[in-house]
Amino acid sequence: MGVPVVACRCAVCQSDDWHDKHLRTSALVVTDAGENILIDIGPDFRYQMLREKVMHLEGILITHAHRDHVAGLDDIRSFNYVQNKKMDLYCNRVARTAIERDYHYIFAPHEFPGLPEAVIHELTGDEPSFRVGSVEVVPVKAMHKDMPVLGYRIGRLGYVTDANHIEPEELDKLKGVEVLVINALRKKKHFSHFCLPEALEVIETLSPRQAFITHVSHEMGLYADVSKELPPHVQIAYDGLKVEI
Protein backbone atom coordinates (compact mmCIF):
# COMPACT_ATOMS: atom_id res chain seq x y z
CA MET A 1 0.00 0.00 0.00
CA GLY A 2 2.99 2.28 0.33
CA VAL A 3 3.88 4.23 3.47
CA PRO A 4 2.20 6.26 4.86
CA VAL A 5 -0.92 4.16 4.45
CA VAL A 6 -4.05 6.15 3.68
CA ALA A 7 -5.99 7.00 6.87
CA CYS A 8 -3.48 5.26 9.16
CA ARG A 9 -2.47 7.01 12.38
CA CYS A 10 0.35 4.68 13.46
CA ALA A 11 3.73 6.10 14.45
CA VAL A 12 5.36 5.03 11.19
CA CYS A 13 2.70 6.58 8.97
CA GLN A 14 2.83 9.79 11.02
CA SER A 15 6.64 9.89 11.07
CA ASP A 16 8.47 13.02 9.89
CA ASP A 17 11.51 10.94 8.88
CA TRP A 18 11.63 10.73 5.08
CA HIS A 19 13.21 7.26 5.41
CA ASP A 20 9.79 6.07 6.58
CA LYS A 21 7.99 7.14 3.40
CA HIS A 22 7.78 4.49 0.67
CA LEU A 23 6.22 4.52 -2.76
CA ARG A 24 5.36 1.14 -4.24
CA THR A 25 8.44 -1.02 -4.77
CA SER A 26 10.43 -0.71 -7.99
CA ALA A 27 14.08 -0.48 -9.03
CA LEU A 28 15.96 1.04 -11.95
CA VAL A 29 19.20 -0.60 -13.08
CA VAL A 30 21.50 1.73 -15.03
CA THR A 31 24.31 -0.08 -16.83
CA ASP A 32 27.81 1.16 -17.65
CA ALA A 33 26.60 1.52 -21.24
CA GLY A 34 23.82 3.84 -20.13
CA GLU A 35 21.00 1.34 -20.61
CA ASN A 36 18.01 1.56 -18.26
CA ILE A 37 16.31 -1.63 -17.10
CA LEU A 38 13.29 -1.30 -14.84
CA ILE A 39 12.25 -3.94 -12.32
CA ASP A 40 8.48 -3.74 -11.80
CA ILE A 41 6.18 -0.93 -12.89
CA GLY A 42 3.81 -0.09 -10.06
CA PRO A 43 1.17 2.62 -9.69
CA ASP A 44 3.82 5.24 -8.81
CA PHE A 45 5.74 4.63 -12.06
CA ARG A 46 4.95 7.98 -13.69
CA TYR A 47 6.13 10.00 -10.69
CA GLN A 48 9.21 7.82 -10.20
CA MET A 49 10.29 8.30 -13.82
CA LEU A 50 9.77 12.07 -13.60
CA ARG A 51 11.61 12.31 -10.29
CA GLU A 52 14.64 10.44 -11.63
CA LYS A 53 14.48 12.13 -15.05
CA VAL A 54 14.48 8.82 -16.93
CA MET A 55 14.42 9.49 -20.68
CA HIS A 56 14.48 5.92 -22.05
CA LEU A 57 13.89 2.32 -21.00
CA GLU A 58 15.45 -0.71 -22.66
CA GLY A 59 13.04 -3.13 -20.99
CA ILE A 60 10.97 -3.96 -17.92
CA LEU A 61 11.51 -7.05 -15.76
CA ILE A 62 8.30 -8.03 -13.99
CA THR A 63 8.46 -10.11 -10.81
CA HIS A 64 4.70 -10.83 -10.75
CA ALA A 65 1.43 -9.22 -11.78
CA HIS A 66 -0.04 -7.96 -8.52
CA ARG A 67 -1.28 -4.41 -9.01
CA ASP A 68 1.34 -2.79 -6.81
CA HIS A 69 3.93 -4.14 -9.28
CA VAL A 70 2.27 -3.62 -12.67
CA ALA A 71 -0.37 -0.89 -12.32
CA GLY A 72 1.84 1.68 -14.07
CA LEU A 73 1.82 -0.16 -17.40
CA ASP A 74 -0.50 2.30 -19.10
CA ASP A 75 2.13 5.02 -18.74
CA ILE A 76 4.69 3.26 -20.94
CA ARG A 77 3.05 5.10 -23.84
CA SER A 78 5.35 8.09 -23.21
CA PHE A 79 8.38 5.89 -23.84
CA ASN A 80 6.64 4.40 -26.90
CA TYR A 81 6.40 7.91 -28.37
CA VAL A 82 9.99 8.90 -27.54
CA GLN A 83 11.63 5.61 -28.55
CA ASN A 84 9.25 4.87 -31.44
CA LYS A 85 9.01 1.19 -30.47
CA LYS A 86 7.03 -1.21 -28.38
CA MET A 87 8.19 -1.74 -24.80
CA ASP A 88 9.79 -5.10 -24.03
CA LEU A 89 8.30 -6.80 -20.97
CA TYR A 90 9.78 -9.93 -19.37
CA CYS A 91 7.75 -12.16 -17.04
CA ASN A 92 6.59 -15.71 -16.36
CA ARG A 93 3.41 -17.29 -17.75
CA VAL A 94 1.28 -16.54 -14.68
CA ALA A 95 2.15 -12.86 -14.91
CA ARG A 96 1.67 -12.81 -18.67
CA THR A 97 -1.84 -14.24 -18.37
CA ALA A 98 -2.81 -11.60 -15.80
CA ILE A 99 -1.27 -8.72 -17.74
CA GLU A 100 -2.91 -9.70 -21.02
CA ARG A 101 -6.25 -9.96 -19.21
CA ASP A 102 -6.03 -6.73 -17.21
CA TYR A 103 -4.42 -4.71 -20.02
CA HIS A 104 -6.20 -6.42 -22.89
CA TYR A 105 -6.40 -3.17 -24.87
CA ILE A 106 -2.60 -3.08 -25.14
CA PHE A 107 -2.56 -6.48 -26.84
CA ALA A 108 -5.79 -6.28 -28.88
CA PRO A 109 -5.42 -7.54 -32.46
CA HIS A 110 -6.72 -4.24 -33.83
CA GLU A 111 -4.38 -1.57 -32.52
CA PHE A 112 -5.94 1.74 -31.50
CA PRO A 113 -3.73 4.82 -32.09
CA GLY A 114 -2.34 6.32 -28.90
CA LEU A 115 -2.63 3.22 -26.74
CA PRO A 116 0.42 1.79 -24.95
CA GLU A 117 2.43 -0.71 -26.98
CA ALA A 118 4.31 -3.66 -25.53
CA VAL A 119 5.78 -7.04 -26.40
CA ILE A 120 5.78 -9.73 -23.72
CA HIS A 121 8.74 -12.12 -23.58
CA GLU A 122 7.56 -15.11 -21.57
CA LEU A 123 10.10 -16.74 -19.27
CA THR A 124 9.95 -20.20 -17.76
CA GLY A 125 12.47 -19.26 -15.11
CA ASP A 126 14.64 -22.19 -16.19
CA GLU A 127 16.56 -20.20 -18.80
CA PRO A 128 20.28 -19.99 -17.92
CA SER A 129 19.96 -16.31 -18.85
CA PHE A 130 18.43 -13.90 -21.34
CA ARG A 131 19.45 -10.51 -22.64
CA VAL A 132 17.92 -7.07 -22.25
CA GLY A 133 19.87 -4.80 -24.55
CA SER A 134 23.50 -5.73 -23.92
CA VAL A 135 22.84 -6.99 -20.39
CA GLU A 136 22.67 -10.63 -19.34
CA VAL A 137 19.86 -11.36 -16.85
CA VAL A 138 19.43 -14.59 -14.88
CA PRO A 139 15.86 -15.42 -13.76
CA VAL A 140 15.42 -16.79 -10.24
CA LYS A 141 12.24 -18.71 -9.43
CA ALA A 142 10.54 -18.11 -6.08
CA MET A 143 7.12 -18.51 -4.50
CA HIS A 144 4.79 -15.77 -3.24
CA LYS A 145 2.58 -18.09 -1.16
CA ASP A 146 1.27 -20.31 -4.01
CA MET A 147 2.09 -17.89 -6.85
CA PRO A 148 5.27 -18.50 -8.89
CA VAL A 149 7.25 -15.26 -9.10
CA LEU A 150 10.62 -14.30 -10.55
CA GLY A 151 13.60 -12.66 -9.00
CA TYR A 152 16.49 -11.52 -11.16
CA ARG A 153 20.27 -11.50 -11.11
CA ILE A 154 22.03 -8.85 -13.15
CA GLY A 155 25.77 -9.26 -12.82
CA ARG A 156 26.67 -8.70 -9.17
CA LEU A 157 23.14 -7.58 -8.24
CA GLY A 158 20.43 -9.92 -6.97
CA TYR A 159 16.81 -8.77 -6.63
CA VAL A 160 13.93 -10.71 -5.07
CA THR A 161 10.65 -9.20 -3.92
CA ASP A 162 7.25 -10.55 -2.87
CA ALA A 163 8.52 -14.01 -2.03
CA ASN A 164 8.41 -16.22 1.02
CA HIS A 165 10.20 -19.29 -0.34
CA ILE A 166 13.17 -19.93 -2.64
CA GLU A 167 14.31 -23.48 -3.39
CA PRO A 168 18.02 -24.17 -2.69
CA GLU A 169 18.86 -24.65 -6.38
CA GLU A 170 17.33 -21.27 -7.18
CA LEU A 171 19.10 -19.63 -4.26
CA ASP A 172 22.35 -20.95 -5.73
CA LYS A 173 21.81 -18.65 -8.72
CA LEU A 174 22.30 -15.70 -6.36
CA LYS A 175 25.55 -16.91 -4.82
CA GLY A 176 28.39 -14.46 -5.33
CA VAL A 177 26.26 -11.33 -5.68
CA GLU A 178 27.79 -8.25 -4.11
CA VAL A 179 24.47 -6.53 -3.52
CA LEU A 180 21.25 -8.33 -2.62
CA VAL A 181 17.84 -6.66 -2.54
CA ILE A 182 15.24 -8.81 -0.80
CA ASN A 183 11.74 -8.27 0.52
CA ALA A 184 10.70 -8.32 4.17
CA LEU A 185 7.23 -6.99 4.88
CA ARG A 186 7.46 -6.86 8.65
CA LYS A 187 9.11 -8.52 11.65
CA LYS A 188 6.21 -10.89 12.36
CA LYS A 189 5.84 -13.94 10.11
CA HIS A 190 3.63 -13.39 7.05
CA PHE A 191 1.81 -15.90 4.84
CA SER A 192 3.20 -14.69 1.49
CA HIS A 193 6.25 -12.47 2.14
CA PHE A 194 9.50 -13.03 3.95
CA CYS A 195 9.47 -11.52 7.41
CA LEU A 196 12.62 -9.78 8.62
CA PRO A 197 14.18 -12.82 10.40
CA GLU A 198 13.59 -14.96 7.28
CA ALA A 199 15.13 -12.34 4.99
CA LEU A 200 18.15 -12.11 7.28
CA GLU A 201 18.56 -15.90 7.03
CA VAL A 202 18.68 -15.65 3.23
CA ILE A 203 21.18 -12.80 3.49
CA GLU A 204 23.37 -14.84 5.84
CA THR A 205 23.28 -17.79 3.43
CA LEU A 206 24.31 -15.70 0.41
CA SER A 207 26.76 -13.41 2.28
CA PRO A 208 26.57 -10.38 -0.03
CA ARG A 209 28.76 -7.35 0.63
CA GLN A 210 25.60 -5.27 1.07
CA ALA A 211 21.94 -6.19 1.46
CA PHE A 212 18.86 -4.01 1.29
CA ILE A 213 15.43 -4.83 2.66
CA THR A 214 12.66 -3.74 0.31
CA HIS A 215 8.84 -3.97 0.11
CA VAL A 216 8.67 -2.78 3.72
CA SER A 217 5.26 -2.11 5.28
CA HIS A 218 4.40 0.24 8.13
CA GLU A 219 4.25 -2.85 10.35
CA MET A 220 8.05 -3.13 10.22
CA GLY A 221 8.47 -0.19 12.59
CA LEU A 222 10.34 3.08 12.42
CA TYR A 223 13.38 3.16 10.15
CA ALA A 224 15.58 4.61 12.89
CA ASP A 225 14.61 1.88 15.36
CA VAL A 226 14.83 -1.09 12.98
CA SER A 227 18.18 0.10 11.59
CA LYS A 228 19.76 -0.27 15.04
CA GLU A 229 18.78 -3.96 15.08
CA LEU A 230 20.34 -4.87 11.72
CA PRO A 231 23.84 -6.19 10.95
CA PRO A 232 26.23 -3.49 9.63
CA HIS A 233 25.95 -4.67 6.01
CA VAL A 234 22.12 -4.75 6.00
CA GLN A 235 19.98 -1.66 5.49
CA ILE A 236 16.31 -0.85 5.05
CA ALA A 237 15.92 0.50 1.51
CA TYR A 238 14.28 3.88 1.02
CA ASP A 239 12.91 5.89 -1.88
CA GLY A 240 15.63 7.41 -4.05
CA LEU A 241 18.37 5.13 -2.71
CA LYS A 242 21.23 4.80 -5.20
CA VAL A 243 23.84 2.02 -5.01
CA GLU A 244 26.88 1.69 -7.25
CA ILE A 245 28.11 -1.82 -7.98
N, C-alpha and C positions, 0 to 999 in steps of 0.2 A: 504493500500500500504506500510505500514511501514513508519518510519521517520528516516533519511531524505528520501523524495520522489525523485526518479530518475529524474534528470535534473531540479529540482526545485531550485530556487535561493531566496526563501523567507527567512526571518530572522530565522525562526525555523529550517528549513532544513540546514541552514548555521551555526547554533549555535555550539559553542565549548563546551557547557554544556552537559555532558553525560546523564543527566536527559531528554534531548530532543531527544534522539535516541531510537527508538522503533522497535523491531522486531515484526512480526505478533503475535497477542494476543494468549496466552496460559497460563496455570497454572499447577503446579505440587503440588498435595496434598500428604504430607508424614505423615503417621499415627504414633501413639505411638508404634505400633507393627512393624514399619519399612516397611509398605506396601506403594507402590507408585501408585497413581491414577492420570492420566493425564486428564486435561480438554482441549479438542481440540488439533489438530495435524496439524498445519499449515505448510507452505513451509519452515519455519526455524527450523523445528523439529530436524533434524539431528544435527545442530549446537547447539541448546539448550540442547539436551541430552549430547553432548560431553562437553559443558561448565560446566554443573552441575554434570558431572560424574555419570549419572544415569545408573545403572547396571541391573535393572529389572523394569518391569511395570506389575501391577496386572490387569489393565484395562484402557480403554480410554472412557471418557464421551464426547460425541459430542453434541454441542449445535445446530448446523445446518451444512449443507453441502456446504456452499460457499467455494471457493477454498482457501481463506486465513485462513480457519479453518480446512481443511481436506487434503490439498495438500501434506502433509508429509507422507501419509499412506503407500506409497511404502517402506519407510525406516523402517517399523516395522519388516522387515525380519531379522534384526540383533538381535532383541529380540526373534524372533522365534527360531533362532539358539541357543542362549544362554539358553533360558528357555525350549526349546524342546516342545513347545505347540503353538497352535493358539492364536492370540491376541483376547481378548474379547472387543468388541466395543458396546457401548450403545447409542441409538439414537431413534428418532421418525420415523414414517413411511416415511415422506417426505424426511428426510435425508437418510434413508435406500435405498429408490428408486434411489436417485441421486448417492450414493456411489456404489451401485451394477451396475449402468450403467457406471459410469466413471472409476471404477476399476474392470470391468467385469472379467479381467484375474485372480483376486484374488479369485473369487467365481465361476470360471468355473467348470463344472462337472468333467472334466478330469484335474486333478492337474498336473502342470508342475514343476519339481524339481527346487528349488531355488527361486520360486516366494513367495511373502508375503503370510502369512496365517492368516485368521481372522474369527471370528464368530460374527455375528451381533445379539444382543439382542434388539429386537424392543420394544419400550416403547410407551404407549398411552399418558403418562403424568398424567394419573389419578390414577396410582398406589400409595398407601400410602407410599411405599418405596420399594427399592430393594437393594440387597447386591452386593458389589464388594469386594471380599475377605472377611474380617471380618467386613467391614465398611457398615453401613446403609446409603443409599443415597435417598433423597427425590427429585423427579422431580418437576420442577416448569414450568408451561406452560406460554409462552409469545408470542408476535407477533413481527415480523421483517417486517414491512409494512404488506403485506398479507401472509407472510410465517410463519407457526407455528414453533417456536423454543423452546428449553428447557433450562431453567436455572437449577441449582442444589443446594440443601442444604446438606451439610455434617457436621453433628453435629452443632457446633456454627458458621460455615462458610456458607455464602450465596454467590452464584456466578451467575450473569446474564450478558450476553453480546449480542450485536447485537439485541437489542429489542427497541421498542418505545411504547409498550403498555403491561401492565400486569393487568389482571382483579383482582378486590379486593379479591376474594376468593383464587386466586393464590398468591397474595401478602401476604395473611395471613400465608402461609406456611413458609414465611421468618421472621415472627415475632419472636423476641427473639434471633436472631443471634447476636453474638458479633462483627463479622467482616463481612462487606458486600462489595463485589466487583461488580461494576455495570458500564456499558458502558456509555460514553458520547463522541460523536465524535467531537463536537465543541460547541461553545457558541450559535451560531445561530441555529434556529430550522432546523431539518433535516427530510426528509420524511420517513426514516426507522430506525433511531437510536435515542435514547434519546439525547437531547442537554444538556448542563451543567445545566441550570435551572431546567429542567425536572428531571434529575438524582438527583439533590439536594432535590427536592420535595419528591422523593421516599425515600431518605435517612432520611429526616425529619420524614416521616411517620413511618419508621421502627425503628428509633432511635438506631442504632448499636453503640457499643463503638468506633469502627473505621470503616471508609469507604474509599474505594479506587476507583478512577475513572480509568477505563481501556478502551481499544480500542480507544485511543486518536489520532486524526489526527493532521497534521501540522496546520490546521485551528483553533485549540484551542488557540494557542499562546504560548509564551515562558513559560516553566515550572516555572521559577523564578517569572514571573509576575502573572500568574494564581494562583500560590500557595498563594500569598498575599491576594487574593480575597476569599479564601475558609474558611469555619469554621475550628476551631482548630482540630476537629476530622476527617476531610476529607482531603485526599491527592491524588495527581495525582500519579498513579502507574508508575513504571519505570522498565526497564529490570533488572533482578537479585534481585528484591525486595523480601525479606524474612520476613514473619510474623508468629509469634508463637501464637497459640490460646490455 
